[in-house]
Amino acid sequence: MTDAFQLDTKAWKLLEAVQADGRAPLKTLAEAAGLSIAATAERLRRLQEAGVIRGVHADVDPAKVGLPVQALIGITTAQPHKQALLKVLRARTEVLECHHVTGADSYMMHIAVADMAALESFLGDINRWGETRTAIVMSTPIFRRGLRRQ
């Protein structure tokens, strides 16, 4: 069973346009989707209410705001400690995202920090929750991109 919201071609065009530029005026979004401005506004409202559009965000370059070191960290933690670990991770500003995953790791997170000392400190703080594996991000040849119709 799936909770997928049924999207037609116009809805996908609208989603692609809003993902490309979340600040685009309704007129621009309407043209991209082939809809009237009123229909576009209504579709956006319905997509937000259905949770398809979870928000519109700025894409901030971590290095430009003093957080040039990024890492992907996997952590394995015992089941009884998972909720406590998540509470800690939610409170840490370094954590950009965290995924519950299959395999050896319990969670995989993406963090951004100011320097290697900050990374070492972060790892030291979370190591009490389990074993970690860390990969330093050297570069990002493919940035996060919007969803497209498959």
trRosetta pair geometry for C-beta under 8 A, 3 or more apart (Angstrom, degrees):
i j d omega theta_ij theta_ji phi_ij phi_ji
5 47 7.5 134 127 -127 160 66
5 50 4.9 83 -102 152 143 142
5 51 7.8 171 -41 65 133 76
5 52 5.0 -78 39 -71 153 118
7 11 4.0 -132 -157 94 87 132
7 12 5.5 107 143 -55 123 80
7 15 7.2 -13 -153 -14 147 138
7 52 7.5 128 -73 -139 119 151
7 149 7.5 -142 99 -97 123 104
8 11 5.2 100 50 8 63 103
8 12 7.3 -124 103 -3 34 89
9 12 5.8 -56 -150 36 33 110
9 13 6.4 33 152 -20 66 104
9 149 7.8 -22 -117 -58 58 166
10 13 5.6 -51 -148 35 34 112
10 14 6.3 36 152 -20 65 105
10 33 5.0 73 -170 179 79 94
10 34 5.9 -106 -116 62 100 98
10 35 5.9 97 -172 -53 128 110
10 43 7.5 -109 125 -111 105 163
11 14 5.6 -54 -150 36 32 114
11 15 6.3 33 152 -19 65 105
11 33 7.6 43 -81 -143 18 122
11 43 6.3 -152 -107 -168 80 127
11 47 7.1 157 -155 -81 104 122
12 15 5.6 -52 -145 37 33 112
12 16 6.3 36 155 -21 65 104
12 148 7.6 66 -172 -161 111 50
12 149 4.5 2 -143 -50 150 119
13 16 5.8 -52 -148 35 31 112
13 17 6.4 30 153 -18 63 107
13 32 5.7 -175 159 140 98 80
13 33 4.4 149 98 -113 108 59
13 34 6.6 38 87 9 160 93
14 17 5.8 -57 -149 36 30 110
14 18 6.3 20 158 -12 66 108
14 29 6.1 55 -142 178 79 99
14 32 6.9 131 -98 95 43 102
14 33 4.0 20 -67 -87 83 136
14 35 7.2 1 -74 10 118 134
14 40 6.6 177 -120 -138 124 85
14 43 5.8 -38 -178 117 178 138
14 44 7.1 -136 170 -71 131 78
14 47 7.5 -165 110 -33 127 156
15 18 6.0 -58 -141 41 29 103
15 19 6.1 29 158 -18 65 110
15 47 7.2 -169 -82 -149 95 154
15 52 7.4 -82 -100 148 125 118
15 53 7.4 -154 -118 -74 87 98
15 146 7.4 167 145 172 85 124
15 147 6.9 -37 146 75 129 97
16 19 5.8 -59 -146 39 27 110
16 20 6.3 28 155 -22 63 108
16 32 7.3 -142 82 159 93 128
16 146 6.3 136 -130 114 54 142
16 148 6.6 48 -96 -109 109 76
17 20 5.7 -56 -149 34 30 112
17 21 7.1 -41 172 44 63 84
17 24 6.3 -86 159 58 96 161
17 28 7.1 180 -179 130 127 86
17 29 5.0 150 115 -127 136 69
17 32 3.7 119 -83 100 142 159
17 33 6.4 -101 8 -44 140 86
18 21 7.3 -90 -143 72 26 49
18 22 5.9 52 179 -107 72 57
18 24 6.9 -128 -105 40 52 115
18 29 6.1 33 -66 -119 85 124
18 44 7.3 137 -78 -114 151 107
18 53 6.9 -24 114 -115 149 133
18 56 7.0 -90 173 -102 102 114
19 22 7.4 18 -115 -63 19 82
19 146 3.0 90 152 -115 147 144
19 147 7.0 -164 -84 34 162 64
20 24 7.6 35 84 -33 88 136
20 146 6.7 -76 -54 -5 59 150
21 24 4.1 90 101 -44 110 102
21 28 7.6 -31 81 117 131 142
22 56 3.5 152 -167 -164 132 112
22 57 7.0 118 -8 35 170 35
23 56 7.6 144 -56 158 56 135
24 28 4.3 -109 179 84 108 131
24 29 5.4 130 106 -52 118 87
24 32 7.9 19 144 -7 159 138
25 28 5.1 97 59 6 74 100
25 29 7.2 -145 100 -1 39 89
26 29 5.6 -58 -146 42 35 110
26 30 5.9 40 155 -26 70 107
26 37 5.0 76 133 -151 116 93
26 40 5.6 145 -167 97 89 129
26 41 5.9 -1 -136 -66 136 91
27 30 5.7 -53 -146 34 27 114
27 31 6.5 28 154 -19 62 104
27 37 6.0 -22 -88 -95 59 114
28 31 5.8 -53 -150 34 31 111
28 32 6.5 30 152 -19 64 107
29 32 5.7 -56 -149 36 33 112
29 33 6.2 15 158 -5 67 112
29 40 5.3 135 106 -173 103 138
29 44 7.4 34 139 -63 156 126
30 33 6.2 -68 -145 47 27 99
30 35 5.1 -106 -148 79 73 76
30 36 6.2 -34 -156 149 129 15
30 37 4.8 -67 -59 -84 157 53
30 39 7.3 107 -129 64 101 86
30 40 4.1 -106 -86 -32 82 148
31 34 7.6 29 -174 -72 28 37
33 40 6.0 143 50 -105 138 101
33 43 7.4 -163 164 68 165 159
35 39 4.2 -125 179 92 113 119
35 40 4.7 146 93 -60 123 82
35 43 6.8 -25 175 -2 177 140
36 39 4.5 91 52 9 84 104
36 40 6.8 -144 91 -8 42 87
37 40 5.6 -55 -148 35 30 115
37 41 6.4 32 154 -20 64 104
38 41 5.8 -53 -149 34 31 111
38 42 6.4 29 153 -17 64 107
39 42 5.7 -55 -148 38 32 112
39 43 6.2 33 154 -19 66 106
40 43 5.8 -54 -145 37 30 110
40 44 6.3 32 155 -19 64 105
41 44 5.8 -54 -149 35 29 112
41 45 6.5 32 152 -21 63 106
42 45 5.7 -54 -151 34 32 113
42 46 6.4 28 154 -15 65 106
43 46 5.7 -56 -146 39 33 109
43 47 6.1 32 155 -19 67 108
44 47 5.7 -56 -144 38 29 111
44 48 6.3 29 156 -18 64 106
44 53 7.0 -15 -158 17 69 159
45 48 5.9 -58 -151 37 28 110
45 49 6.2 26 154 -17 65 109
46 49 5.7 -54 -142 39 32 111
46 50 6.1 26 159 -15 66 110
47 50 5.9 -57 -142 42 27 108
47 52 4.3 -76 -165 65 80 120
47 53 4.6 61 128 -4 105 106
48 51 7.7 43 177 -68 31 23
48 52 7.5 -77 -64 53 22 76
48 53 4.8 -45 -84 70 65 107
51 54 6.4 25 -168 -86 65 76
53 56 7.4 1 178 -54 113 81
59 143 7.9 62 -168 168 139 134
59 144 7.8 -164 -124 64 118 110
60 64 7.4 -131 178 64 74 110
60 65 6.2 9 165 -15 117 137
61 64 4.0 64 85 7 111 114
61 65 7.0 148 85 -4 63 87
62 65 6.3 -77 -154 48 33 95
62 67 4.0 -77 -179 87 95 102
62 68 6.7 160 117 -88 92 27
62 70 6.2 110 68 -67 158 109
62 96 8.0 -71 -77 -75 130 139
62 112 4.0 -114 -142 -154 147 149
63 66 7.9 91 -173 -34 29 8
63 67 6.8 -101 -77 75 29 52
63 68 4.0 56 -118 -104 83 79
66 114 5.7 -11 153 -115 88 93
67 70 7.6 73 141 -69 92 77
67 112 4.0 67 149 148 127 106
67 113 6.0 168 -150 100 88 2
67 114 5.8 -63 -105 -75 56 50
68 114 7.4 44 26 -155 74 35
68 115 7.8 31 55 -82 94 54
69 112 7.0 141 81 -158 51 53
69 113 5.0 -34 76 69 106 82
69 114 6.9 7 24 90 106 16
69 115 6.0 114 -9 -123 137 15
69 116 6.3 178 -110 -66 161 52
69 118 7.1 150 59 64 133 107
69 119 5.7 -93 132 -46 139 123
69 136 7.2 -52 -163 -146 89 101
70 110 6.9 0 -173 -175 105 87
70 111 6.8 170 -150 87 58 49
70 112 5.0 -22 -97 -99 82 75
70 113 7.8 156 -88 20 34 66
70 136 7.5 115 83 -166 53 57
70 137 3.9 -18 89 36 103 133
71 110 7.6 173 87 -150 41 47
71 111 5.4 -10 58 57 85 95
71 113 7.6 -5 8 13 106 108
71 119 5.9 98 -15 -134 144 123
71 134 5.4 -9 -179 -165 130 99
71 135 6.5 154 -161 78 74 45
71 136 5.3 -41 -102 -105 89 49
71 137 6.2 -144 -85 -7 30 84
72 108 6.5 2 -178 -177 95 97
72 109 7.3 168 -154 85 51 41
72 110 5.7 -21 -101 -98 71 69
72 134 7.4 149 79 -155 49 49
72 135 4.6 -9 57 59 98 102
72 137 6.7 98 -20 -59 88 92
73 108 7.3 164 85 -155 42 51
73 109 5.1 -17 61 61 92 90
73 111 6.3 11 3 2 119 116
73 123 7.3 -158 -125 -97 141 90
73 126 7.8 86 145 78 148 150
73 132 5.6 -16 -170 -164 103 113
73 133 7.1 156 -156 77 53 47
73 134 5.0 -11 -104 -103 82 77
73 135 7.8 -164 -73 26 42 64
74 101 7.6 -67 -129 52 101 140
74 104 7.2 59 151 92 141 93
74 105 3.5 -91 -171 -97 110 144
74 107 7.2 168 -150 89 52 47
74 108 5.0 -20 -97 -101 77 77
74 109 8.0 166 -84 18 31 66
74 132 6.7 149 80 -157 52 57
74 133 4.5 -4 55 54 103 99
74 134 7.9 -152 26 -68 66 37
75 85 7.3 -165 113 -172 142 145
75 105 6.2 76 51 -152 28 96
75 106 6.1 -45 99 49 71 95
75 107 5.4 -5 54 59 93 92
75 109 7.5 7 2 5 107 108
75 126 6.5 -80 -98 146 150 122
75 129 6.4 29 172 97 138 108
75 130 5.0 110 174 78 91 114
75 131 7.0 161 -150 82 59 41
75 132 4.9 -23 -96 -98 81 77
75 133 7.9 -167 -72 21 39 66
76 104 6.1 -62 -76 155 127 72
76 105 5.6 -112 -67 -123 74 43
76 106 5.3 120 -132 -12 40 92
76 130 4.8 -148 85 166 52 130
76 131 5.0 -1 47 56 103 91
77 81 4.9 -108 168 87 113 114
77 82 5.9 147 98 -84 118 63
77 85 5.3 79 103 -39 179 159
77 106 4.8 -79 36 27 77 157
77 107 7.4 2 15 8 112 103
77 129 4.9 -25 -105 155 129 89
77 130 3.6 -124 -81 -33 67 141
78 81 5.1 73 65 15 82 106
78 82 7.7 -124 97 -38 42 79
78 130 7.1 176 -8 -88 64 113
79 82 5.9 -30 -153 -14 36 117
81 84 5.3 -65 -162 48 62 112
81 85 5.6 65 142 -28 87 105
81 129 5.9 176 148 -152 132 83
81 130 7.3 163 89 -44 140 105
82 85 5.7 -58 -147 36 29 112
82 86 6.3 29 157 -18 65 106
82 106 6.4 -137 -107 174 104 139
83 86 5.7 -52 -147 36 32 112
83 87 6.5 39 152 -24 63 102
84 87 5.6 -50 -152 30 33 115
84 88 6.7 33 150 -17 63 103
84 129 7.5 -165 99 -118 97 112
85 88 5.7 -56 -155 36 34 111
85 89 6.2 30 152 -17 69 108
85 106 7.9 68 79 101 158 139
85 107 7.3 -169 125 5 131 145
85 126 7.5 75 -148 -152 97 96
85 129 4.5 107 -103 -159 112 146
85 130 7.5 -10 -97 2 149 111
86 89 5.6 -54 -141 40 34 110
86 90 6.1 39 158 -24 66 104
86 98 7.4 171 -126 111 79 150
86 107 7.8 168 -83 -80 82 153
87 90 6.0 -51 -148 32 27 112
87 91 6.8 19 154 -13 59 109
88 91 6.0 -69 -158 38 30 107
88 92 6.6 29 150 -27 67 108
88 125 8.0 -171 173 145 128 105
88 126 7.0 156 120 -107 135 87
88 129 7.2 -154 47 -58 149 144
89 92 5.6 -55 -147 27 37 113
89 95 5.1 81 -175 -62 85 171
89 98 5.4 60 150 -65 144 161
89 107 7.5 -108 -54 141 169 161
89 109 6.6 -136 -152 -93 132 151
89 126 7.5 52 -80 -112 88 129
90 95 7.5 -79 -89 73 21 141
92 95 4.8 78 86 -4 102 106
92 111 7.9 -29 127 -120 122 118
92 122 7.2 102 -169 -138 141 103
92 125 7.9 149 -101 104 135 142
94 111 4.4 21 149 -159 96 110
94 112 6.4 -162 -159 60 65 48
94 113 5.4 6 -132 -75 118 89
94 118 7.4 177 -101 155 133 110
94 122 5.4 -85 79 -109 170 141
95 98 5.7 -3 -177 -46 124 108
95 109 5.4 -48 -137 -171 99 132
95 110 7.6 103 -160 72 56 50
95 111 5.5 -42 -94 -97 46 89
96 109 7.7 137 47 177 66 83
96 110 4.7 -52 62 98 110 96
96 111 6.3 170 1 -108 87 28
96 112 5.8 60 -44 -4 121 100
97 109 6.7 -180 93 -147 48 64
97 110 5.0 22 48 38 87 106
98 107 5.5 0 -176 -177 100 121
98 108 7.3 161 -155 82 54 40
98 109 4.2 -16 -103 -99 79 97
98 110 7.8 -146 -70 22 46 64
99 107 6.6 152 77 -158 44 66
99 108 4.9 -15 59 59 100 90
99 109 7.3 179 18 -79 65 47
100 106 7.1 -39 -141 162 71 64
100 107 5.8 -39 -98 -100 49 76
101 105 5.5 26 71 87 119 102
101 106 7.4 117 51 144 74 17
101 107 6.6 125 14 -127 90 23
101 108 4.9 35 -14 -5 142 108
104 133 8.0 47 104 -4 125 142
105 108 5.6 80 116 -63 151 82
105 133 7.0 -103 -79 33 115 114
106 130 6.9 55 15 75 128 172
111 119 7.6 140 100 -117 128 81
111 122 6.5 154 165 157 163 164
113 118 3.8 -173 175 108 122 121
113 119 5.0 177 56 -63 150 70
113 122 6.2 -128 -77 -20 144 138
114 118 4.8 98 44 -11 83 153
115 118 5.3 104 54 8 63 100
115 119 7.4 -117 109 -2 39 90
116 119 5.3 -50 -148 36 40 115
116 120 6.2 43 152 -21 69 102
117 120 5.6 -51 -147 36 32 113
117 121 6.3 34 152 -19 64 106
118 121 5.6 -51 -146 37 32 114
118 122 6.3 37 153 -22 64 103
119 122 5.7 -52 -148 34 31 112
119 123 6.4 28 155 -15 64 106
119 134 7.6 112 175 -165 116 150
119 136 7.9 11 -146 -101 165 98
120 123 5.9 -56 -148 39 29 110
120 124 6.3 33 152 -22 63 108
121 124 5.6 -54 -147 35 30 114
121 125 6.4 31 154 -21 64 105
122 125 5.8 -58 -154 34 30 111
122 126 6.6 4 159 -1 66 109
123 126 6.3 -68 -143 46 30 94
123 127 5.9 47 158 -45 67 104
123 132 5.9 -147 -146 75 95 159
123 134 6.5 -47 -96 -58 133 143
124 127 5.9 -40 -140 11 26 119
125 128 7.6 -57 170 11 34 102
126 129 5.4 -45 -176 26 69 116
126 130 8.0 -31 151 44 84 71
126 132 6.6 82 100 -65 108 137
127 130 7.6 -118 -159 67 39 32
127 131 7.7 27 -147 -112 77 30
127 132 6.0 -88 -98 -1 75 117
137 140 6.6 6 -180 -60 122 88
140 143 5.6 70 136 -85 122 66
142 145 7.2 -61 173 -18 90 115
